[in-house]
């Protein structure tokens, strides 16, 4: 199967699997485990037949037929479910609330974070256990156990299949956005190969887009979608032909997707009119400052520092302070940036980007021996092959 065929197969399954899962959840009265098993059976059947036979004209109907047939067999003792399944017809168009219930259930805070991510990929995006394991460089048995325990937890703990009440919605939505954001980061910064990384980042963008369609009035959902789209729009310049990582300063900006950048910034501008700023909107605004600059030297570093100040006010974190220090280096110079960085040593001493950034600042200040020591420490701490190669190149200069 060609890369193009593989991509189309993944898109088709992703488009229909969550829709089918939401419909089956409704039919089974919220029986999460049963609905998920039926969808997974249909997805596995598709992966077995479609590569050789081709994707059918109506792939959603094909998946639906397999799930329905399997459901009638599995649920033969459950007369009520069996009757509902027999009456179910394609095309199924679940109420938007059904798909939201599905997403909120997969990302319930009672579930561990790795389980939330695995369950979301499996149920909402239609990935198989093997595909999830490959993407995260994890054993298939480990992923299977996570999913199995999560489904058991949903049943045993009586986790409700519903959209949270108004007083819980903000916190629960933040949980969902975190899962999607972590999924995107895993794809964008992954130690996995390029195909798996691209697929995970694409899955995250699709999930953010789905959530935005279901919750169009939530600014932070739009902010996360804009953030992901802006990052992905610049993906064409991140690596050289040999697969080496290219720093932003040296990227060929003609390789960026300008149309996607314009679309994402328009979304961000519309969202800003709601005057409900949040961390994802501010992060997207920072990336937009980089993306809209036609040349590196056109970057508005003062604006970026200001946006980081706003972000630190809403969501303080040492990593955000680190990124602000990087921006400060270009806005005011390396001395101020290094002073900011030194104040973070106790919190980020085991974070590779802290040492890599410190090395660059020390190099700019004419302290090469200390810079090399910082680069060596960064190399010890990162597991990303592209970052390792970049640091090794710096150490040989």
LUMRO-841479 format. One record per residue (C-alpha): residue number from 1; x negated, y, z. Coordinates in nm, 4 decimals. Each point is the difference from the previous one (the first is absolute). Layout:
% LUMRO-841479
NUM, X, Y, Z
...
***
This chain:
% LUMRO-841479
1, 0.0000, 0.0000, 0.0000
2, -0.1369, 0.3419, -0.0995
3, -0.0386, 0.2859, 0.2486
4, 0.2893, 0.1812, -0.1696
5, 0.2225, -0.3082, 0.0305
6, -0.1014, -0.0447, 0.3634
7, 0.0839, 0.3641, 0.0737
8, 0.3403, -0.0305, -0.1690
9, 0.0771, -0.3202, 0.1905
10, -0.0893, 0.1691, 0.3306
11, 0.2139, 0.3043, -0.0828
12, 0.3014, -0.2112, -0.0961
13, -0.0150, -0.2095, 0.3167
14, -0.0523, 0.3065, 0.2183
15, 0.2958, 0.1735, -0.1626
16, 0.2438, -0.2833, 0.0677
17, -0.1230, -0.1915, 0.3079
18, 0.0919, 0.2595, 0.2629
19, 0.3327, 0.0678, -0.1688
20, 0.0819, -0.3707, 0.0077
21, -0.1183, -0.0345, 0.3617
22, 0.2257, 0.2862, 0.1099
23, 0.3011, -0.1594, -0.1698
24, -0.0697, -0.3412, 0.1518
25, -0.0428, 0.1554, 0.3448
26, 0.3510, 0.1381, -0.0354
27, 0.1393, -0.3365, -0.1132
28, -0.1711, -0.1942, 0.2794
29, 0.1210, 0.2404, 0.2655
30, -0.3480, 0.1358, 0.0681
31, -0.1736, -0.3397, 0.0112
32, -0.3421, 0.1430, -0.0812
33, -0.1929, -0.3268, -0.0133
34, 0.2475, -0.1735, -0.2319
35, 0.0259, 0.2944, -0.2394
36, -0.3784, 0.0363, -0.0134
37, -0.0484, -0.3717, -0.0667
38, 0.2490, 0.0080, -0.2886
39, -0.1698, 0.2979, -0.1634
40, -0.3448, -0.1530, 0.0453
41, 0.1175, -0.3238, -0.1632
42, 0.1221, 0.2025, -0.2977
43, -0.3265, 0.1960, -0.0236
44, -0.2105, -0.3168, 0.0143
45, 0.2143, -0.1540, -0.2731
46, -0.0527, 0.3107, -0.2141
47, -0.3767, -0.0134, 0.0495
48, 0.0063, -0.3653, -0.1006
49, 0.2110, 0.0397, -0.3162
50, -0.0430, 0.3530, -0.1355
51, -0.3746, -0.0014, -0.0808
52, 0.0532, -0.2916, -0.2414
53, 0.3567, 0.0655, -0.1156
54, -0.0048, 0.3801, 0.0009
55, 0.1987, 0.2454, 0.2099
56, 0.3713, -0.0502, -0.0760
57, 0.2105, 0.2771, -0.1503
58, 0.1886, 0.0380, 0.3279
59, -0.2611, -0.0815, 0.2665
60, 0.2182, 0.1210, 0.2862
61, 0.2792, -0.2335, -0.1057
62, -0.2509, -0.2861, -0.0242
63, -0.1264, 0.0600, 0.3557
64, 0.3565, 0.0396, 0.1231
65, 0.1078, -0.3318, -0.1559
66, -0.2895, -0.1897, 0.1585
67, 0.0605, 0.1560, 0.3434
68, 0.3743, -0.0608, -0.0205
69, -0.0421, -0.3628, -0.1074
70, -0.2523, -0.0607, 0.2760
71, 0.2265, 0.1742, 0.2507
72, 0.2992, -0.2151, -0.0876
73, -0.2148, -0.3048, 0.0642
74, -0.1653, 0.1193, 0.3217
75, 0.3185, 0.1464, 0.1482
76, 0.2319, -0.2845, -0.0947
77, 0.0922, -0.0463, 0.3668
78, 0.0789, 0.3670, 0.0491
79, 0.3407, 0.0258, -0.1640
80, 0.0282, 0.3762, 0.0481
81, -0.3403, 0.0769, -0.1553
82, 0.0592, -0.2521, -0.2766
83, 0.3281, 0.1662, -0.0969
84, -0.1611, 0.3436, -0.0077
85, -0.2918, -0.1267, -0.2090
86, 0.2351, -0.1688, -0.2438
87, 0.1865, 0.3292, -0.0423
88, -0.3173, 0.2056, -0.0451
89, -0.0548, 0.1067, -0.3607
90, -0.2789, 0.1694, -0.1912
91, -0.0799, 0.2825, -0.0212
92, -0.0198, 0.0524, 0.3732
93, -0.0093, 0.3665, 0.0968
94, -0.0550, 0.0164, 0.3744
95, 0.1061, 0.3128, 0.1784
96, -0.3046, 0.2252, 0.0544
97, 0.0527, -0.0500, 0.3715
98, -0.0618, -0.3743, -0.0464
99, -0.3468, 0.0642, -0.1399
100, -0.0742, 0.2480, 0.2774
101, 0.1054, -0.2583, 0.2581
102, -0.2398, -0.2445, -0.1626
103, -0.2925, 0.2442, 0.0140
104, 0.0666, 0.1040, 0.3607
105, 0.0279, -0.3651, 0.1059
106, -0.3338, -0.0901, -0.1604
107, -0.1648, 0.2976, 0.1747
108, 0.1645, -0.0439, 0.3403
109, -0.2354, 0.1165, 0.2800
110, 0.0448, -0.3298, 0.1863
111, -0.2059, -0.1658, -0.2751
112, -0.3815, 0.0254, -0.0067
113, -0.1346, 0.2298, -0.2716
114, -0.1540, -0.2786, -0.2146
115, 0.3353, -0.1809, 0.0092
116, 0.1861, 0.3166, -0.1000
117, -0.2242, 0.0435, -0.3035
118, 0.0118, -0.3664, -0.1038
119, 0.3771, -0.0182, 0.0423
120, 0.0560, 0.3199, -0.1981
121, -0.2149, -0.1261, -0.2860
122, 0.1695, -0.3373, 0.0040
123, 0.3650, 0.1029, 0.0414
124, 0.0253, 0.3468, -0.1528
125, -0.2664, -0.0308, -0.2729
126, 0.0356, -0.3719, -0.0724
127, -0.3673, -0.0975, 0.0397
128, -0.0780, -0.3615, 0.0792
129, -0.1995, -0.1047, 0.3044
130, -0.2952, -0.0841, -0.2265
131, 0.0084, 0.3442, -0.1647
132, 0.0058, 0.1778, 0.3366
133, -0.2891, -0.2130, 0.1247
134, -0.2110, 0.0786, -0.3079
135, 0.0701, 0.3724, 0.0275
136, -0.1128, 0.0144, 0.3644
137, -0.2817, -0.2563, -0.0305
138, 0.1818, -0.2092, 0.2598
139, 0.0719, -0.3711, 0.0100
140, 0.3364, -0.1024, -0.1395
141, 0.0781, -0.1957, 0.3174
142, -0.0623, 0.3129, 0.2095
143, 0.2446, 0.2054, -0.2069
144, 0.2560, -0.2815, 0.0087
145, -0.0214, -0.0119, 0.3804
146, 0.0459, 0.3771, 0.0243
147, 0.3113, -0.0122, -0.2137
148, 0.1400, -0.3049, 0.1776
149, -0.0544, 0.1538, 0.3449
150, 0.1519, 0.3284, -0.1148
151, 0.3144, -0.1723, -0.1279
152, 0.0255, -0.1980, 0.3230
153, -0.0438, 0.3198, 0.2023
154, 0.2788, 0.1698, -0.1963
155, 0.2317, -0.2913, 0.0782
156, -0.1040, -0.0729, 0.3590
157, -0.0139, 0.3645, 0.1111
158, 0.3267, 0.0813, -0.1717
159, -0.1575, 0.2829, -0.2001
160, 0.3024, 0.1653, -0.1604
161, 0.0301, 0.0238, -0.3770
162, 0.1014, 0.3642, -0.0119
163, -0.1122, 0.3552, -0.0609
164, -0.1088, 0.1590, 0.3296
165, 0.2328, 0.2394, 0.1784
166, -0.0654, 0.3724, -0.0393
167, -0.1879, 0.0270, 0.3298
168, -0.2419, -0.2745, -0.1107
169, -0.0199, 0.0726, -0.3718
170, -0.2980, 0.2384, 0.0059
171, -0.2217, -0.2382, 0.1981
172, 0.1054, -0.3036, -0.2022
173, -0.0485, 0.1823, -0.3298
174, -0.3488, 0.0990, 0.1131
175, -0.0676, -0.3706, 0.0561
176, 0.1100, -0.0834, -0.3549
177, -0.2118, 0.2800, -0.1467
178, -0.3027, -0.1213, 0.1951
179, 0.0396, -0.3495, -0.1451
180, 0.0178, 0.1379, -0.3550
181, -0.2947, 0.2337, 0.0630
182, -0.2163, -0.2805, 0.1407
183, 0.0954, -0.2181, -0.2945
184, -0.1082, 0.2752, -0.2395
185, -0.3280, 0.0544, 0.1850
186, -0.0749, -0.3710, -0.0152
187, 0.0456, 0.0138, -0.3750
188, -0.1824, 0.3283, -0.0538
189, -0.2959, -0.0764, 0.2262
190, 0.0151, -0.3774, -0.0096
191, -0.2881, -0.2425, 0.0275
192, 0.1967, -0.2184, -0.2432
193, -0.0584, -0.0022, -0.3745
194, 0.1311, 0.2726, -0.2338
195, 0.3115, -0.1933, -0.1086
196, 0.1184, -0.0717, 0.3530
197, -0.0783, 0.3568, 0.1074
198, 0.1936, 0.1452, -0.2921
199, 0.2942, -0.2288, 0.0689
200, 0.0216, 0.0953, 0.3694
201, -0.0191, 0.3712, -0.0775
202, 0.2693, -0.0449, -0.2639
203, 0.2169, -0.1938, 0.2462
204, -0.0360, 0.2842, 0.2506
205, 0.0974, 0.2618, -0.2595
206, 0.3010, -0.2082, -0.1024
207, 0.1098, -0.0374, 0.3627
208, -0.0383, 0.3729, 0.0649
209, 0.1984, 0.0728, -0.3163
210, 0.2750, -0.2409, 0.1028
211, 0.0197, 0.1552, 0.3462
212, 0.0137, 0.3485, -0.1544
213, 0.2916, -0.1039, -0.2220
214, 0.1792, -0.1454, 0.3018
215, -0.0807, 0.2945, 0.2310
216, -0.0380, 0.3009, -0.2335
217, 0.0504, 0.2564, 0.2768
218, -0.2899, -0.1182, 0.2180
219, -0.2985, 0.2328, -0.0631
220, -0.2632, -0.2344, 0.1401
221, 0.1121, -0.2788, -0.2342
222, -0.0487, 0.2371, -0.2936
223, -0.3300, 0.1132, 0.1511
224, -0.1333, -0.3549, 0.0161
225, 0.1123, -0.0695, -0.3568
226, -0.1738, 0.3180, -0.1221
227, -0.3148, -0.0915, 0.1956
228, -0.0199, -0.3465, -0.1539
229, 0.0698, 0.1287, -0.3516
230, -0.2665, 0.2700, 0.0288
231, -0.2611, -0.2504, 0.1139
232, 0.0916, -0.2474, -0.2733
233, -0.0048, 0.2755, -0.2631
234, -0.3734, 0.0445, 0.0688
235, -0.0791, -0.3714, 0.0005
236, -0.1424, 0.0068, -0.3536
237, -0.3018, 0.1999, 0.1131
238, -0.0801, -0.1836, 0.3242
239, -0.2264, -0.2656, -0.1512
240, -0.2658, 0.0049, -0.2699
241, -0.0049, -0.2593, -0.2837
242, -0.2150, -0.2308, 0.2142
243, 0.2501, 0.0107, 0.2869
244, -0.2013, 0.2389, 0.2149
245, 0.1809, 0.2489, 0.2217
246, -0.0105, 0.3599, -0.1290
247, 0.0321, 0.2737, 0.2612
248, 0.2650, 0.2660, -0.0604
249, -0.2608, 0.2664, -0.0773
250, -0.1344, -0.2019, -0.2931
251, 0.3210, -0.1449, -0.1425
252, 0.0960, 0.0597, -0.3636
253, 0.3267, 0.1865, 0.0481
254, 0.1043, -0.0609, -0.3593
255, 0.0662, -0.3581, 0.1136
256, 0.2604, 0.1145, 0.2515
257, 0.3682, -0.0352, -0.0861
258, 0.0979, 0.3666, -0.0256
259, 0.3658, -0.0761, -0.0717
260, 0.0264, -0.2069, 0.3184
261, -0.1710, 0.2781, 0.1961
262, 0.2502, 0.2570, -0.1284
263, 0.2949, -0.2277, 0.0839
264, -0.1304, -0.0676, 0.3521
265, -0.0675, 0.3667, 0.0747
266, 0.3499, 0.0909, -0.1206
267, 0.1448, -0.2581, 0.2372
268, -0.2110, 0.1458, 0.2804
269, 0.1105, 0.3561, -0.0819
270, 0.3680, -0.0991, 0.0042
271, -0.0518, -0.1768, 0.3307
272, -0.1758, 0.3003, 0.1565
273, 0.3139, 0.2087, -0.0560
274, 0.1698, -0.2032, 0.2728
275, -0.2395, 0.1601, 0.2502
276, -0.0436, -0.3207, 0.1976
277, -0.3759, -0.0577, -0.0311
278, -0.1497, -0.3286, 0.1085
279, -0.3334, -0.1849, -0.0124
280, 0.0602, -0.1706, -0.3354
281, 0.1060, 0.3245, -0.1666
282, -0.3121, 0.1741, 0.1311
283, -0.2282, -0.2828, -0.1105
284, 0.1615, 0.0145, -0.3431
285, -0.0545, 0.3774, -0.0118
286, -0.3699, -0.0530, 0.0752
287, -0.0336, -0.2564, -0.2783
288, 0.1920, 0.2349, -0.2318
289, -0.2617, 0.2716, 0.0634
290, -0.2654, -0.2404, -0.1266
291, 0.2097, -0.1314, -0.2874
292, 0.1009, 0.3409, -0.1351
293, -0.3574, 0.1322, -0.0120
294, -0.1251, -0.0338, -0.3578
295, -0.3612, -0.0049, 0.1225
296, -0.1623, -0.0894, 0.3304
297, -0.1116, 0.3603, 0.0494
298, 0.3608, 0.1186, -0.0397
299, 0.1109, -0.1851, 0.3147
300, 0.1700, 0.2272, 0.2544
301, -0.1872, -0.1176, 0.3091
302, 0.1362, 0.2745, 0.2256
303, 0.3540, -0.1147, -0.0762
304, -0.0984, -0.3609, 0.0664
305, -0.1472, 0.0921, 0.3410
306, 0.3229, 0.1852, 0.0825
307, 0.2080, -0.3040, -0.0974
308, -0.2174, -0.2206, 0.2209
309, 0.0586, 0.2415, 0.2881
310, 0.3756, -0.0376, -0.0517
311, -0.0353, -0.3784, -0.0201
312, -0.2008, -0.0089, 0.3232
313, 0.2736, 0.2012, 0.1703
314, 0.2664, -0.2543, -0.1032
315, -0.2018, -0.3219, 0.0188
316, -0.3386, 0.0413, 0.1703
317, -0.2533, -0.2750, -0.0667
318, -0.3798, -0.0292, -0.0121
319, 0.0117, -0.1193, -0.3625
320, 0.1907, 0.3143, -0.1008
321, -0.2602, 0.2089, 0.1844
322, -0.2687, -0.1827, -0.1972
323, 0.1667, 0.0853, -0.3300
324, 0.0410, 0.3595, 0.1122
325, -0.3742, 0.0121, 0.0712
326, -0.0670, -0.1199, -0.3552
327, 0.2159, 0.2828, -0.1367
328, -0.1690, 0.2459, 0.2369
329, -0.3374, -0.0920, -0.1479
330, 0.1133, 0.1404, -0.3369
331, 0.1955, 0.2919, 0.1455
332, -0.2668, 0.1371, 0.2363
333, -0.3116, -0.2185, -0.0233
334, -0.1622, -0.3153, 0.1448
335, -0.1016, 0.1471, 0.3383
336, 0.3592, 0.0567, 0.1145
337, 0.1071, -0.3357, -0.1400
338, -0.2767, -0.1891, 0.1810
339, 0.0911, 0.1673, 0.3290
340, 0.3607, -0.1162, -0.0469
341, -0.1215, -0.3483, -0.0855
342, -0.2311, -0.0300, 0.3000
343, 0.2981, 0.0664, 0.2265
344, 0.1645, -0.3146, -0.1404
345, -0.2876, -0.2392, 0.0640
346, 0.1610, -0.1686, 0.2992
347, 0.3251, -0.0686, -0.1858
348, -0.1309, -0.0992, -0.3448
349, -0.3396, -0.1551, 0.0614
350, 0.1253, -0.3323, -0.1442
351, 0.1628, 0.1570, -0.3077
352, -0.2137, -0.0238, -0.3129
353, 0.1312, 0.3206, -0.1601
354, -0.1106, 0.2008, 0.3040
355, -0.3609, -0.1115, -0.0487
356, 0.0110, 0.0336, -0.3805
357, 0.1292, 0.3569, 0.0345
358, -0.2588, 0.0810, 0.2637
359, -0.2723, -0.1339, -0.2294
360, 0.1088, 0.2320, -0.2805
361, 0.0013, 0.3022, 0.2320
362, -0.3431, -0.0853, 0.1415
363, -0.1329, -0.0385, -0.3531
364, 0.1342, 0.3447, -0.0897
365, -0.1695, 0.1446, 0.3087
366, -0.3395, -0.1438, -0.0973
367, -0.0116, -0.2824, 0.2561
368, -0.0537, -0.3043, -0.2279
369, -0.1173, -0.2495, 0.2638
370, 0.3080, 0.0528, 0.2148
371, 0.2153, -0.0127, -0.3136
372, -0.1406, -0.3399, -0.0977
373, 0.0612, -0.1336, 0.3512
374, 0.3626, 0.1145, -0.0198
375, 0.0416, -0.1593, -0.3445
376, -0.1423, -0.3278, 0.1308
377, 0.2504, 0.0055, 0.2870
378, 0.2854, 0.0679, -0.2441
379, -0.1164, -0.2930, -0.2126
380, 0.0091, -0.2288, 0.3037
381, 0.3583, 0.1001, 0.0770
382, 0.1749, -0.0195, -0.3382
383, 0.1276, -0.3214, -0.1600
384, 0.1027, 0.1694, -0.3254
385, -0.2299, -0.1163, -0.2847
386, 0.0326, 0.3270, -0.1944
387, -0.0880, 0.2066, 0.3070
388, -0.2900, -0.2329, 0.0806
389, -0.1395, 0.0443, -0.3517
390, 0.0298, 0.3795, 0.0237
391, -0.1810, 0.0101, 0.3344
392, -0.2719, -0.2325, -0.1264
393, -0.0550, 0.2309, -0.2982
394, -0.0336, 0.2972, 0.2348
395, -0.2553, -0.1868, 0.2105
396, -0.2177, -0.0727, -0.3041
397, -0.0204, 0.3668, -0.1061
***
